Every structure is written in structure tokens, then in C-alpha cells.
Amino acid sequence: QVQLVESGGGLVQPGGSLRLSCAASGSGFSISVMDWYREAPGKTRALVARSFRNGQILYTEPVKGRAIISMNNAKNTAYLQMSRLKPEDTGVYFCKIEDISGSQYWGQGIQVTVSS
């Protein structure tokens, strides 16, 4: 069984930055794809950024140019660095991994609020 735990959220002023972390624990898994999703108030959960095992990275339009997704394989920890934050970045952020067998695992989510 794989567990994901997000950290690093909180209240940030517009224009500020933050770094979210997602620590994976368990055994017998090898990450194939690693995603960050955001569930904004009143909206469905949506993909923010994706990192593939082969190094390819995808950013969705709302965060393109303001987000950096990275992975520390030795620590099984993924990061989402976001800058120039906007109020519309507010939401619950979830990390998700898909391992090479196709199994998917979600974190519990962490709140990010961008407000002055």
C-alpha cells in the first residue's frame, strides 16, 4: 500500500510563493506519473501539473510560467513550487501518483489560500 502526504500549504498573499511537498511511503511501487491537482471552491478537481518518469513535464494553462514540478527520487518526494500566486490559485491541492503497474494513489489534500 502506498500513502501520500502533502505539506506546505497555508495562507499566502497575492504575488507570493509557496512550495508544496508530497511524500510517498510504502513498498513495492515505482512512480510512473506524478500529478498535482487543484480543487477550487465550487469547482471540480483539475490537473495543475504532471511529471512523467521519462522526464517530460506538463503544466496546465492556469499555472504555466508560474509553477515548477520536481521530484526527489531518493526521498520519494515530489514538489510543486508556485510563484506570483493569485486569488484564483486558492483551493485544495492533491498529489497523485500512478505507478508502473497502473495503480493510482491520492494524497489527502492540503489547503492553499491566496488572500490579502
Secondary structure, DSSP 8 states (H G I E B T S, - for coil): -EEEEEE--EEE-TT--EEEEEEEEESS--EEEEEEEEE-TTS--EEEEEEETTS-EEE-TTTTTTEEEEEEGGGTEEEEEE-S--GGG-EEEEEEEEETTS-EEE---EEEEE--
